[in-house]
Amino acid sequence: THFAMKQKLENVTDLAEYGLADPERYISFETADEKYTVLVGDRNSYTLDYYISLEGSNTVYIIEATTITVFNKTISDLK
């Protein structure tokens, strides 16, 4: 994984605590071998960081907001 990770929480038993049971958004991408879906959960109101997880995983990553906001594009931005 290549993102501005601040912390890694392993063996999380309740993804809802981080807004990941009903994610704010999904970011999907593919490599030559696999397809990945990143779940984007809540934003920490104090640090402004986001909680993310790979779909099907019980590991939560705390990442800098800029890692997520780079995906804030409209269709016209991509033309």
mmJSON file of the N, C-alpha and C atoms, coordinates in Angstrom:
{"data_MODEL":{"atom_site":{
"group_PDB":["ATOM","ATOM","ATOM","ATOM","ATOM","ATOM","ATOM","ATOM","ATOM","ATOM","ATOM","ATOM","ATOM","ATOM","ATOM","ATOM","ATOM","ATOM","ATOM","ATOM","ATOM","ATOM","ATOM","ATOM","ATOM","ATOM","ATOM","ATOM","ATOM","ATOM","ATOM","ATOM","ATOM","ATOM","ATOM","ATOM","ATOM","ATOM","ATOM","ATOM","ATOM","ATOM","ATOM","ATOM","ATOM","ATOM","ATOM","ATOM","ATOM","ATOM","ATOM","ATOM","ATOM","ATOM","ATOM","ATOM","ATOM","ATOM","ATOM","ATOM","ATOM","ATOM","ATOM","ATOM","ATOM","ATOM","ATOM","ATOM","ATOM","ATOM","ATOM","ATOM","ATOM","ATOM","ATOM","ATOM","ATOM","ATOM","ATOM","ATOM","ATOM","ATOM","ATOM","ATOM","ATOM","ATOM","ATOM","ATOM","ATOM","ATOM","ATOM","ATOM","ATOM","ATOM","ATOM","ATOM","ATOM","ATOM","ATOM","ATOM","ATOM","ATOM","ATOM","ATOM","ATOM","ATOM","ATOM","ATOM","ATOM","ATOM","ATOM","ATOM","ATOM","ATOM","ATOM","ATOM","ATOM","ATOM","ATOM","ATOM","ATOM","ATOM","ATOM","ATOM","ATOM","ATOM","ATOM","ATOM","ATOM","ATOM","ATOM","ATOM","ATOM","ATOM","ATOM","ATOM","ATOM","ATOM","ATOM","ATOM","ATOM","ATOM","ATOM","ATOM","ATOM","ATOM","ATOM","ATOM","ATOM","ATOM","ATOM","ATOM","ATOM","ATOM","ATOM","ATOM","ATOM","ATOM","ATOM","ATOM","ATOM","ATOM","ATOM","ATOM","ATOM","ATOM","ATOM","ATOM","ATOM","ATOM","ATOM","ATOM","ATOM","ATOM","ATOM","ATOM","ATOM","ATOM","ATOM","ATOM","ATOM","ATOM","ATOM","ATOM","ATOM","ATOM","ATOM","ATOM","ATOM","ATOM","ATOM","ATOM","ATOM","ATOM","ATOM","ATOM","ATOM","ATOM","ATOM","ATOM","ATOM","ATOM","ATOM","ATOM","ATOM","ATOM","ATOM","ATOM","ATOM","ATOM","ATOM","ATOM","ATOM","ATOM","ATOM","ATOM","ATOM","ATOM","ATOM","ATOM","ATOM","ATOM","ATOM","ATOM","ATOM","ATOM","ATOM","ATOM","ATOM","ATOM","ATOM","ATOM","ATOM","ATOM","ATOM","ATOM","ATOM"],
"id":[1,2,3,4,5,6,7,8,9,10,11,12,13,14,15,16,17,18,19,20,21,22,23,24,25,26,27,28,29,30,31,32,33,34,35,36,37,38,39,40,41,42,43,44,45,46,47,48,49,50,51,52,53,54,55,56,57,58,59,60,61,62,63,64,65,66,67,68,69,70,71,72,73,74,75,76,77,78,79,80,81,82,83,84,85,86,87,88,89,90,91,92,93,94,95,96,97,98,99,100,101,102,103,104,105,106,107,108,109,110,111,112,113,114,115,116,117,118,119,120,121,122,123,124,125,126,127,128,129,130,131,132,133,134,135,136,137,138,139,140,141,142,143,144,145,146,147,148,149,150,151,152,153,154,155,156,157,158,159,160,161,162,163,164,165,166,167,168,169,170,171,172,173,174,175,176,177,178,179,180,181,182,183,184,185,186,187,188,189,190,191,192,193,194,195,196,197,198,199,200,201,202,203,204,205,206,207,208,209,210,211,212,213,214,215,216,217,218,219,220,221,222,223,224,225,226,227,228,229,230,231,232,233,234,235,236,237],
"type_symbol":["N","C","C","N","C","C","N","C","C","N","C","C","N","C","C","N","C","C","N","C","C","N","C","C","N","C","C","N","C","C","N","C","C","N","C","C","N","C","C","N","C","C","N","C","C","N","C","C","N","C","C","N","C","C","N","C","C","N","C","C","N","C","C","N","C","C","N","C","C","N","C","C","N","C","C","N","C","C","N","C","C","N","C","C","N","C","C","N","C","C","N","C","C","N","C","C","N","C","C","N","C","C","N","C","C","N","C","C","N","C","C","N","C","C","N","C","C","N","C","C","N","C","C","N","C","C","N","C","C","N","C","C","N","C","C","N","C","C","N","C","C","N","C","C","N","C","C","N","C","C","N","C","C","N","C","C","N","C","C","N","C","C","N","C","C","N","C","C","N","C","C","N","C","C","N","C","C","N","C","C","N","C","C","N","C","C","N","C","C","N","C","C","N","C","C","N","C","C","N","C","C","N","C","C","N","C","C","N","C","C","N","C","C","N","C","C","N","C","C","N","C","C","N","C","C","N","C","C","N","C","C","N","C","C","N","C","C"],
"label_atom_id":["N","CA","C","N","CA","C","N","CA","C","N","CA","C","N","CA","C","N","CA","C","N","CA","C","N","CA","C","N","CA","C","N","CA","C","N","CA","C","N","CA","C","N","CA","C","N","CA","C","N","CA","C","N","CA","C","N","CA","C","N","CA","C","N","CA","C","N","CA","C","N","CA","C","N","CA","C","N","CA","C","N","CA","C","N","CA","C","N","CA","C","N","CA","C","N","CA","C","N","CA","C","N","CA","C","N","CA","C","N","CA","C","N","CA","C","N","CA","C","N","CA","C","N","CA","C","N","CA","C","N","CA","C","N","CA","C","N","CA","C","N","CA","C","N","CA","C","N","CA","C","N","CA","C","N","CA","C","N","CA","C","N","CA","C","N","CA","C","N","CA","C","N","CA","C","N","CA","C","N","CA","C","N","CA","C","N","CA","C","N","CA","C","N","CA","C","N","CA","C","N","CA","C","N","CA","C","N","CA","C","N","CA","C","N","CA","C","N","CA","C","N","CA","C","N","CA","C","N","CA","C","N","CA","C","N","CA","C","N","CA","C","N","CA","C","N","CA","C","N","CA","C","N","CA","C","N","CA","C","N","CA","C","N","CA","C","N","CA","C","N","CA","C","N","CA","C"],
"label_alt_id":[null,null,null,null,null,null,null,null,null,null,null,null,null,null,null,null,null,null,null,null,null,null,null,null,null,null,null,null,null,null,null,null,null,null,null,null,null,null,null,null,null,null,null,null,null,null,null,null,null,null,null,null,null,null,null,null,null,null,null,null,null,null,null,null,null,null,null,null,null,null,null,null,null,null,null,null,null,null,null,null,null,null,null,null,null,null,null,null,null,null,null,null,null,null,null,null,null,null,null,null,null,null,null,null,null,null,null,null,null,null,null,null,null,null,null,null,null,null,null,null,null,null,null,null,null,null,null,null,null,null,null,null,null,null,null,null,null,null,null,null,null,null,null,null,null,null,null,null,null,null,null,null,null,null,null,null,null,null,null,null,null,null,null,null,null,null,null,null,null,null,null,null,null,null,null,null,null,null,null,null,null,null,null,null,null,null,null,null,null,null,null,null,null,null,null,null,null,null,null,null,null,null,null,null,null,null,null,null,null,null,null,null,null,null,null,null,null,null,null,null,null,null,null,null,null,null,null,null,null,null,null,null,null,null,null,null,null],
"label_comp_id":["THR","THR","THR","HIS","HIS","HIS","PHE","PHE","PHE","ALA","ALA","ALA","MET","MET","MET","LYS","LYS","LYS","GLN","GLN","GLN","LYS","LYS","LYS","LEU","LEU","LEU","GLU","GLU","GLU","ASN","ASN","ASN","VAL","VAL","VAL","THR","THR","THR","ASP","ASP","ASP","LEU","LEU","LEU","ALA","ALA","ALA","GLU","GLU","GLU","TYR","TYR","TYR","GLY","GLY","GLY","LEU","LEU","LEU","ALA","ALA","ALA","ASP","ASP","ASP","PRO","PRO","PRO","GLU","GLU","GLU","ARG","ARG","ARG","TYR","TYR","TYR","ILE","ILE","ILE","SER","SER","SER","PHE","PHE","PHE","GLU","GLU","GLU","THR","THR","THR","ALA","ALA","ALA","ASP","ASP","ASP","GLU","GLU","GLU","LYS","LYS","LYS","TYR","TYR","TYR","THR","THR","THR","VAL","VAL","VAL","LEU","LEU","LEU","VAL","VAL","VAL","GLY","GLY","GLY","ASP","ASP","ASP","ARG","ARG","ARG","ASN","ASN","ASN","SER","SER","SER","TYR","TYR","TYR","THR","THR","THR","LEU","LEU","LEU","ASP","ASP","ASP","TYR","TYR","TYR","TYR","TYR","TYR","ILE","ILE","ILE","SER","SER","SER","LEU","LEU","LEU","GLU","GLU","GLU","GLY","GLY","GLY","SER","SER","SER","ASN","ASN","ASN","THR","THR","THR","VAL","VAL","VAL","TYR","TYR","TYR","ILE","ILE","ILE","ILE","ILE","ILE","GLU","GLU","GLU","ALA","ALA","ALA","THR","THR","THR","THR","THR","THR","ILE","ILE","ILE","THR","THR","THR","VAL","VAL","VAL","PHE","PHE","PHE","ASN","ASN","ASN","LYS","LYS","LYS","THR","THR","THR","ILE","ILE","ILE","SER","SER","SER","ASP","ASP","ASP","LEU","LEU","LEU","LYS","LYS","LYS"],
"label_asym_id":["A","A","A","A","A","A","A","A","A","A","A","A","A","A","A","A","A","A","A","A","A","A","A","A","A","A","A","A","A","A","A","A","A","A","A","A","A","A","A","A","A","A","A","A","A","A","A","A","A","A","A","A","A","A","A","A","A","A","A","A","A","A","A","A","A","A","A","A","A","A","A","A","A","A","A","A","A","A","A","A","A","A","A","A","A","A","A","A","A","A","A","A","A","A","A","A","A","A","A","A","A","A","A","A","A","A","A","A","A","A","A","A","A","A","A","A","A","A","A","A","A","A","A","A","A","A","A","A","A","A","A","A","A","A","A","A","A","A","A","A","A","A","A","A","A","A","A","A","A","A","A","A","A","A","A","A","A","A","A","A","A","A","A","A","A","A","A","A","A","A","A","A","A","A","A","A","A","A","A","A","A","A","A","A","A","A","A","A","A","A","A","A","A","A","A","A","A","A","A","A","A","A","A","A","A","A","A","A","A","A","A","A","A","A","A","A","A","A","A","A","A","A","A","A","A","A","A","A","A","A","A","A","A","A","A","A","A"],
"label_entity_id":["1","1","1","1","1","1","1","1","1","1","1","1","1","1","1","1","1","1","1","1","1","1","1","1","1","1","1","1","1","1","1","1","1","1","1","1","1","1","1","1","1","1","1","1","1","1","1","1","1","1","1","1","1","1","1","1","1","1","1","1","1","1","1","1","1","1","1","1","1","1","1","1","1","1","1","1","1","1","1","1","1","1","1","1","1","1","1","1","1","1","1","1","1","1","1","1","1","1","1","1","1","1","1","1","1","1","1","1","1","1","1","1","1","1","1","1","1","1","1","1","1","1","1","1","1","1","1","1","1","1","1","1","1","1","1","1","1","1","1","1","1","1","1","1","1","1","1","1","1","1","1","1","1","1","1","1","1","1","1","1","1","1","1","1","1","1","1","1","1","1","1","1","1","1","1","1","1","1","1","1","1","1","1","1","1","1","1","1","1","1","1","1","1","1","1","1","1","1","1","1","1","1","1","1","1","1","1","1","1","1","1","1","1","1","1","1","1","1","1","1","1","1","1","1","1","1","1","1","1","1","1","1","1","1","1","1","1"],
"label_seq_id":[1,1,1,2,2,2,3,3,3,4,4,4,5,5,5,6,6,6,7,7,7,8,8,8,9,9,9,10,10,10,11,11,11,12,12,12,13,13,13,14,14,14,15,15,15,16,16,16,17,17,17,18,18,18,19,19,19,20,20,20,21,21,21,22,22,22,23,23,23,24,24,24,25,25,25,26,26,26,27,27,27,28,28,28,29,29,29,30,30,30,31,31,31,32,32,32,33,33,33,34,34,34,35,35,35,36,36,36,37,37,37,38,38,38,39,39,39,40,40,40,41,41,41,42,42,42,43,43,43,44,44,44,45,45,45,46,46,46,47,47,47,48,48,48,49,49,49,50,50,50,51,51,51,52,52,52,53,53,53,54,54,54,55,55,55,56,56,56,57,57,57,58,58,58,59,59,59,60,60,60,61,61,61,62,62,62,63,63,63,64,64,64,65,65,65,66,66,66,67,67,67,68,68,68,69,69,69,70,70,70,71,71,71,72,72,72,73,73,73,74,74,74,75,75,75,76,76,76,77,77,77,78,78,78,79,79,79],
"pdbx_PDB_ins_code":[null,null,null,null,null,null,null,null,null,null,null,null,null,null,null,null,null,null,null,null,null,null,null,null,null,null,null,null,null,null,null,null,null,null,null,null,null,null,null,null,null,null,null,null,null,null,null,null,null,null,null,null,null,null,null,null,null,null,null,null,null,null,null,null,null,null,null,null,null,null,null,null,null,null,null,null,null,null,null,null,null,null,null,null,null,null,null,null,null,null,null,null,null,null,null,null,null,null,null,null,null,null,null,null,null,null,null,null,null,null,null,null,null,null,null,null,null,null,null,null,null,null,null,null,null,null,null,null,null,null,null,null,null,null,null,null,null,null,null,null,null,null,null,null,null,null,null,null,null,null,null,null,null,null,null,null,null,null,null,null,null,null,null,null,null,null,null,null,null,null,null,null,null,null,null,null,null,null,null,null,null,null,null,null,null,null,null,null,null,null,null,null,null,null,null,null,null,null,null,null,null,null,null,null,null,null,null,null,null,null,null,null,null,null,null,null,null,null,null,null,null,null,null,null,null,null,null,null,null,null,null,null,null,null,null,null,null],
"Cartn_x":[0.833,0.0,0.876,0.522,1.282,0.353,0.209,-0.553,0.023,-0.369,0.19,-0.436,-0.012,-0.565,0.04,-0.831,-0.373,-0.395,-1.368,-1.484,-2.23,-1.948,-2.581,-3.184,-4.487,-5.201,-5.58,-4.989,-5.237,-6.291,-6.921,-7.928,-9.076,-9.553,-10.696,-11.946,-12.7,-13.898,-15.171,-15.167,-16.362,-15.992,-16.101,-15.764,-16.686,-17.87,-18.818,-18.256,-17.393,-16.769,-15.986,-15.59,-14.779,-15.533,-16.839,-17.652,-17.438,-16.907,-16.574,-17.614,-18.61,-19.686,-20.616,-20.734,-21.508,-20.628,-19.646,-18.625,-19.179,-18.464,-18.778,-18.578,-17.553,-17.274,-16.418,-16.346,-15.526,-14.556,-13.328,-12.341,-11.841,-12.101,-11.713,-10.608,-9.7,-8.641,-8.194,-7.542,-7.072,-5.596,-4.949,-3.599,-3.725,-2.632,-2.678,-3.201,-3.027,-3.379,-4.636,-4.977,-6.08,-6.866,-8.077,-8.921,-9.052,-8.951,-9.029,-10.138,-10.778,-11.743,-11.384,-11.167,-10.853,-12.141,-12.458,-13.616,-13.149,-13.832,-13.497,-14.565,-14.133,-15.067,-15.111,-15.258,-15.399,-14.115,-14.307,-13.175,-13.072,-11.894,-11.674,-11.824,-12.725,-13.014,-11.89,-10.987,-9.869,-8.641,-8.263,-7.05,-7.34,-8.618,-9.089,-8.59,-8.033,-7.602,-8.815,-8.659,-9.712,-9.364,-10.412,-10.272,-10.598,-9.712,-9.962,-9.648,-10.162,-9.886,-10.047,-9.359,-9.601,-10.83,-11.669,-12.88,-12.528,-13.234,-13.003,-11.925,-11.336,-10.252,-10.739,-10.062,-10.378,-9.241,-8.46,-7.416,-7.898,-7.757,-8.147,-6.873,-6.795,-5.665,-6.154,-5.367,-5.649,-4.705,-5.289,-4.489,-4.789,-3.863,-4.038,-5.176,-5.895,-7.05,-6.673,-5.495,-5.106,-5.042,-4.841,-4.83,-6.218,-7.253,-8.627,-9.103,-8.811,-9.341,-8.794,-7.692,-7.182,-8.198,-9.104,-10.13,-11.396,-11.432,-12.596,-12.618,-12.991,-13.028,-14.435,-14.793,-16.06,-15.757,-16.781,-16.6,-15.879,-16.257,-15.618,-14.143,-13.769,-12.355,-11.532,-12.164,-11.445,-11.402,-12.14,-12.163,-10.916],
"Cartn_y":[-1.183,0.0,1.244,2.216,3.453,4.633,5.007,6.187,6.736,7.943,8.618,8.053,6.839,6.154,6.713,6.995,7.481,6.383,5.48,4.414,3.237,2.053,0.823,0.128,-0.159,-0.846,-2.239,-3.266,-4.631,-5.324,-6.323,-7.153,-6.348,-5.372,-4.561,-5.431,-5.444,-6.293,-5.553,-4.218,-3.448,-2.313,-2.586,-1.577,-0.37,-0.531,0.58,1.708,1.398,2.432,3.445,3.059,3.9,4.326,4.062,4.419,3.513,2.331,1.427,0.332,0.215,-0.742,-0.213,1.097,1.789,2.93,2.617,3.591,4.827,5.924,7.187,7.06,6.321,6.094,4.847,4.413,3.268,3.742,3.295,3.59,2.241,1.957,0.666,0.868,-0.095,-0.077,-1.502,-1.681,-3.008,-2.975,-4.099,-4.333,-5.425,-5.849,-6.925,-8.218,-8.37,-9.622,-9.583,-8.412,-8.354,-7.065,-7.104,-5.925,-5.606,-4.334,-3.899,-2.871,-2.892,-1.863,-1.334,-0.028,0.652,1.26,0.96,1.546,2.799,3.909,5.164,5.429,5.467,5.654,7.081,7.214,8.516,9.336,10.626,11.544,11.941,11.808,12.168,13.68,14.112,15.543,16.34,15.679,16.376,16.459,15.333,15.301,15.531,15.39,15.509,14.382,13.329,12.153,11.265,10.365,9.415,8.012,7.218,5.788,5.052,4.154,3.345,1.887,1.015,-0.411,-1.015,-2.089,-2.841,-3.7,-3.783,-4.588,-6.017,-6.536,-7.884,-8.001,-6.875,-6.875,-6.371,-6.785,-6.256,-5.357,-4.826,-3.859,-2.482,-1.507,-0.122,0.715,1.547,2.463,3.876,4.65,6.065,6.802,7.587,8.237,9.729,10.467,11.901,12.179,13.246,13.603,13.793,14.318,14.568,13.294,12.17,10.9,10.597,11.026,10.809,11.962,13.183,14.332,14.421,13.767,13.74,13.078,12.274,11.604,12.443,13.648,14.522,15.191,14.455,14.931,14.769,15.663,15.544,14.974,14.632,14.139,15.181,16.442,17.484,17.662,17.392,17.45,16.397,15.293,14.182,14.272,15.215,15.356,16.014],
"Cartn_z":[0.0,0.0,0.0,-0.827,-0.919,-0.681,0.556,0.926,2.205,2.541,3.715,4.989,5.343,6.504,7.785,8.741,10.035,11.088,10.962,11.951,11.334,11.841,11.373,12.586,12.52,13.599,13.096,13.677,13.21,14.055,13.468,14.129,14.717,13.964,14.386,14.331,15.423,15.48,15.106,15.155,14.82,13.873,12.579,11.577,11.639,12.209,12.329,13.185,14.117,14.959,14.128,12.946,12.074,10.807,10.777,9.624,8.436,8.683,7.58,7.338,8.212,7.979,6.883,6.804,5.768,5.256,4.396,4.006,3.307,3.47,2.803,1.297,0.916,-0.508,-0.682,-1.924,-2.311,-3.388,-3.308,-4.341,-4.847,-6.113,-6.695,-7.712,-7.753,-8.747,-9.006,-10.154,-10.558,-10.892,-10.61,-11.095,-12.155,-12.689,-13.679,-13.057,-11.735,-11.078,-10.22,-9.674,-8.721,-8.818,-8.247,-8.131,-6.642,-6.289,-4.899,-4.735,-3.579,-3.228,-1.853,-1.806,-0.555,-0.026,1.23,1.889,2.619,2.419,3.086,4.13,5.372,6.473,6.976,8.269,8.909,8.83,9.009,9.128,10.593,11.166,12.558,12.697,13.564,13.677,14.328,15.016,15.663,14.766,14.167,13.348,11.869,11.482,10.101,9.2,9.789,9.043,8.743,7.772,7.413,7.881,8.084,8.358,7.069,6.671,5.479,5.78,4.92,5.014,3.632,3.376,2.149,2.357,1.358,1.45,1.866,2.865,3.349,4.411,4.799,5.78,7.133,8.19,9.523,10.026,9.08,9.402,8.971,9.865,9.585,9.537,8.522,8.381,8.642,9.345,9.545,8.604,7.694,6.665,6.599,6.041,5.863,4.881,5.133,4.305,2.84,2.567,1.18,0.35,0.996,0.283,-0.293,0.392,-0.06,-0.934,-0.551,-1.289,-2.709,-2.998,-4.37,-5.31,-4.769,-5.563,-5.7,-5.15,-5.245,-6.621,-7.617,-9.007,-9.566,-10.442,-11.171,-12.553,-13.275,-14.648,-15.494,-15.353,-16.151,-15.79,-14.547,-14.16,-14.897,-15.23,-15.871,-17.389,-17.964,-19.438,-19.946],
"occupancy":[1.0,1.0,1.0,1.0,1.0,1.0,1.0,1.0,1.0,1.0,1.0,1.0,1.0,1.0,1.0,1.0,1.0,1.0,1.0,1.0,1.0,1.0,1.0,1.0,1.0,1.0,1.0,1.0,1.0,1.0,1.0,1.0,1.0,1.0,1.0,1.0,1.0,1.0,1.0,1.0,1.0,1.0,1.0,1.0,1.0,1.0,1.0,1.0,1.0,1.0,1.0,1.0,1.0,1.0,1.0,1.0,1.0,1.0,1.0,1.0,1.0,1.0,1.0,1.0,1.0,1.0,1.0,1.0,1.0,1.0,1.0,1.0,1.0,1.0,1.0,1.0,1.0,1.0,1.0,1.0,1.0,1.0,1.0,1.0,1.0,1.0,1.0,1.0,1.0,1.0,1.0,1.0,1.0,1.0,1.0,1.0,1.0,1.0,1.0,1.0,1.0,1.0,1.0,1.0,1.0,1.0,1.0,1.0,1.0,1.0,1.0,1.0,1.0,1.0,1.0,1.0,1.0,1.0,1.0,1.0,1.0,1.0,1.0,1.0,1.0,1.0,1.0,1.0,1.0,1.0,1.0,1.0,1.0,1.0,1.0,1.0,1.0,1.0,1.0,1.0,1.0,1.0,1.0,1.0,1.0,1.0,1.0,1.0,1.0,1.0,1.0,1.0,1.0,1.0,1.0,1.0,1.0,1.0,1.0,1.0,1.0,1.0,1.0,1.0,1.0,1.0,1.0,1.0,1.0,1.0,1.0,1.0,1.0,1.0,1.0,1.0,1.0,1.0,1.0,1.0,1.0,1.0,1.0,1.0,1.0,1.0,1.0,1.0,1.0,1.0,1.0,1.0,1.0,1.0,1.0,1.0,1.0,1.0,1.0,1.0,1.0,1.0,1.0,1.0,1.0,1.0,1.0,1.0,1.0,1.0,1.0,1.0,1.0,1.0,1.0,1.0,1.0,1.0,1.0,1.0,1.0,1.0,1.0,1.0,1.0,1.0,1.0,1.0,1.0,1.0,1.0,1.0,1.0,1.0,1.0,1.0,1.0],
"B_iso_or_equiv":[0.0,0.0,0.0,0.0,0.0,0.0,0.0,0.0,0.0,0.0,0.0,0.0,0.0,0.0,0.0,0.0,0.0,0.0,0.0,0.0,0.0,0.0,0.0,0.0,0.0,0.0,0.0,0.0,0.0,0.0,0.0,0.0,0.0,0.0,0.0,0.0,0.0,0.0,0.0,0.0,0.0,0.0,0.0,0.0,0.0,0.0,0.0,0.0,0.0,0.0,0.0,0.0,0.0,0.0,0.0,0.0,0.0,0.0,0.0,0.0,0.0,0.0,0.0,0.0,0.0,0.0,0.0,0.0,0.0,0.0,0.0,0.0,0.0,0.0,0.0,0.0,0.0,0.0,0.0,0.0,0.0,0.0,0.0,0.0,0.0,0.0,0.0,0.0,0.0,0.0,0.0,0.0,0.0,0.0,0.0,0.0,0.0,0.0,0.0,0.0,0.0,0.0,0.0,0.0,0.0,0.0,0.0,0.0,0.0,0.0,0.0,0.0,0.0,0.0,0.0,0.0,0.0,0.0,0.0,0.0,0.0,0.0,0.0,0.0,0.0,0.0,0.0,0.0,0.0,0.0,0.0,0.0,0.0,0.0,0.0,0.0,0.0,0.0,0.0,0.0,0.0,0.0,0.0,0.0,0.0,0.0,0.0,0.0,0.0,0.0,0.0,0.0,0.0,0.0,0.0,0.0,0.0,0.0,0.0,0.0,0.0,0.0,0.0,0.0,0.0,0.0,0.0,0.0,0.0,0.0,0.0,0.0,0.0,0.0,0.0,0.0,0.0,0.0,0.0,0.0,0.0,0.0,0.0,0.0,0.0,0.0,0.0,0.0,0.0,0.0,0.0,0.0,0.0,0.0,0.0,0.0,0.0,0.0,0.0,0.0,0.0,0.0,0.0,0.0,0.0,0.0,0.0,0.0,0.0,0.0,0.0,0.0,0.0,0.0,0.0,0.0,0.0,0.0,0.0,0.0,0.0,0.0,0.0,0.0,0.0,0.0,0.0,0.0,0.0,0.0,0.0,0.0,0.0,0.0,0.0,0.0,0.0],
"pdbx_formal_charge":[null,null,null,null,null,null,null,null,null,null,null,null,null,null,null,null,null,null,null,null,null,null,null,null,null,null,null,null,null,null,null,null,null,null,null,null,null,null,null,null,null,null,null,null,null,null,null,null,null,null,null,null,null,null,null,null,null,null,null,null,null,null,null,null,null,null,null,null,null,null,null,null,null,null,null,null,null,null,null,null,null,null,null,null,null,null,null,null,null,null,null,null,null,null,null,null,null,null,null,null,null,null,null,null,null,null,null,null,null,null,null,null,null,null,null,null,null,null,null,null,null,null,null,null,null,null,null,null,null,null,null,null,null,null,null,null,null,null,null,null,null,null,null,null,null,null,null,null,null,null,null,null,null,null,null,null,null,null,null,null,null,null,null,null,null,null,null,null,null,null,null,null,null,null,null,null,null,null,null,null,null,null,null,null,null,null,null,null,null,null,null,null,null,null,null,null,null,null,null,null,null,null,null,null,null,null,null,null,null,null,null,null,null,null,null,null,null,null,null,null,null,null,null,null,null,null,null,null,null,null,null,null,null,null,null,null,null],
"auth_seq_id":[1,1,1,2,2,2,3,3,3,4,4,4,5,5,5,6,6,6,7,7,7,8,8,8,9,9,9,10,10,10,11,11,11,12,12,12,13,13,13,14,14,14,15,15,15,16,16,16,17,17,17,18,18,18,19,19,19,20,20,20,21,21,21,22,22,22,23,23,23,24,24,24,25,25,25,26,26,26,27,27,27,28,28,28,29,29,29,30,30,30,31,31,31,32,32,32,33,33,33,34,34,34,35,35,35,36,36,36,37,37,37,38,38,38,39,39,39,40,40,40,41,41,41,42,42,42,43,43,43,44,44,44,45,45,45,46,46,46,47,47,47,48,48,48,49,49,49,50,50,50,51,51,51,52,52,52,53,53,53,54,54,54,55,55,55,56,56,56,57,57,57,58,58,58,59,59,59,60,60,60,61,61,61,62,62,62,63,63,63,64,64,64,65,65,65,66,66,66,67,67,67,68,68,68,69,69,69,70,70,70,71,71,71,72,72,72,73,73,73,74,74,74,75,75,75,76,76,76,77,77,77,78,78,78,79,79,79],
"auth_comp_id":["THR","THR","THR","HIS","HIS","HIS","PHE","PHE","PHE","ALA","ALA","ALA","MET","MET","MET","LYS","LYS","LYS","GLN","GLN","GLN","LYS","LYS","LYS","LEU","LEU","LEU","GLU","GLU","GLU","ASN","ASN","ASN","VAL","VAL","VAL","THR","THR","THR","ASP","ASP","ASP","LEU","LEU","LEU","ALA","ALA","ALA","GLU","GLU","GLU","TYR","TYR","TYR","GLY","GLY","GLY","LEU","LEU","LEU","ALA","ALA","ALA","ASP","ASP","ASP","PRO","PRO","PRO","GLU","GLU","GLU","ARG","ARG","ARG","TYR","TYR","TYR","ILE","ILE","ILE","SER","SER","SER","PHE","PHE","PHE","GLU","GLU","GLU","THR","THR","THR","ALA","ALA","ALA","ASP","ASP","ASP","GLU","GLU","GLU","LYS","LYS","LYS","TYR","TYR","TYR","THR","THR","THR","VAL","VAL","VAL","LEU","LEU","LEU","VAL","VAL","VAL","GLY","GLY","GLY","ASP","ASP","ASP","ARG","ARG","ARG","ASN","ASN","ASN","SER","SER","SER","TYR","TYR","TYR","THR","THR","THR","LEU","LEU","LEU","ASP","ASP","ASP","TYR","TYR","TYR","TYR","TYR","TYR","ILE","ILE","ILE","SER","SER","SER","LEU","LEU","LEU","GLU","GLU","GLU","GLY","GLY","GLY","SER","SER","SER","ASN","ASN","ASN","THR","THR","THR","VAL","VAL","VAL","TYR","TYR","TYR","ILE","ILE","ILE","ILE","ILE","ILE","GLU","GLU","GLU","ALA","ALA","ALA","THR","THR","THR","THR","THR","THR","ILE","ILE","ILE","THR","THR","THR","VAL","VAL","VAL","PHE","PHE","PHE","ASN","ASN","ASN","LYS","LYS","LYS","THR","THR","THR","ILE","ILE","ILE","SER","SER","SER","ASP","ASP","ASP","LEU","LEU","LEU","LYS","LYS","LYS"],
"auth_asym_id":["A","A","A","A","A","A","A","A","A","A","A","A","A","A","A","A","A","A","A","A","A","A","A","A","A","A","A","A","A","A","A","A","A","A","A","A","A","A","A","A","A","A","A","A","A","A","A","A","A","A","A","A","A","A","A","A","A","A","A","A","A","A","A","A","A","A","A","A","A","A","A","A","A","A","A","A","A","A","A","A","A","A","A","A","A","A","A","A","A","A","A","A","A","A","A","A","A","A","A","A","A","A","A","A","A","A","A","A","A","A","A","A","A","A","A","A","A","A","A","A","A","A","A","A","A","A","A","A","A","A","A","A","A","A","A","A","A","A","A","A","A","A","A","A","A","A","A","A","A","A","A","A","A","A","A","A","A","A","A","A","A","A","A","A","A","A","A","A","A","A","A","A","A","A","A","A","A","A","A","A","A","A","A","A","A","A","A","A","A","A","A","A","A","A","A","A","A","A","A","A","A","A","A","A","A","A","A","A","A","A","A","A","A","A","A","A","A","A","A","A","A","A","A","A","A","A","A","A","A","A","A","A","A","A","A","A","A"],
"auth_atom_id":["N","CA","C","N","CA","C","N","CA","C","N","CA","C","N","CA","C","N","CA","C","N","CA","C","N","CA","C","N","CA","C","N","CA","C","N","CA","C","N","CA","C","N","CA","C","N","CA","C","N","CA","C","N","CA","C","N","CA","C","N","CA","C","N","CA","C","N","CA","C","N","CA","C","N","CA","C","N","CA","C","N","CA","C","N","CA","C","N","CA","C","N","CA","C","N","CA","C","N","CA","C","N","CA","C","N","CA","C","N","CA","C","N","CA","C","N","CA","C","N","CA","C","N","CA","C","N","CA","C","N","CA","C","N","CA","C","N","CA","C","N","CA","C","N","CA","C","N","CA","C","N","CA","C","N","CA","C","N","CA","C","N","CA","C","N","CA","C","N","CA","C","N","CA","C","N","CA","C","N","CA","C","N","CA","C","N","CA","C","N","CA","C","N","CA","C","N","CA","C","N","CA","C","N","CA","C","N","CA","C","N","CA","C","N","CA","C","N","CA","C","N","CA","C","N","CA","C","N","CA","C","N","CA","C","N","CA","C","N","CA","C","N","CA","C","N","CA","C","N","CA","C","N","CA","C","N","CA","C","N","CA","C","N","CA","C","N","CA","C","N","CA","C","N","CA","C"],
"pdbx_PDB_model_num":[1,1,1,1,1,1,1,1,1,1,1,1,1,1,1,1,1,1,1,1,1,1,1,1,1,1,1,1,1,1,1,1,1,1,1,1,1,1,1,1,1,1,1,1,1,1,1,1,1,1,1,1,1,1,1,1,1,1,1,1,1,1,1,1,1,1,1,1,1,1,1,1,1,1,1,1,1,1,1,1,1,1,1,1,1,1,1,1,1,1,1,1,1,1,1,1,1,1,1,1,1,1,1,1,1,1,1,1,1,1,1,1,1,1,1,1,1,1,1,1,1,1,1,1,1,1,1,1,1,1,1,1,1,1,1,1,1,1,1,1,1,1,1,1,1,1,1,1,1,1,1,1,1,1,1,1,1,1,1,1,1,1,1,1,1,1,1,1,1,1,1,1,1,1,1,1,1,1,1,1,1,1,1,1,1,1,1,1,1,1,1,1,1,1,1,1,1,1,1,1,1,1,1,1,1,1,1,1,1,1,1,1,1,1,1,1,1,1,1,1,1,1,1,1,1,1,1,1,1,1,1,1,1,1,1,1,1]
}}}
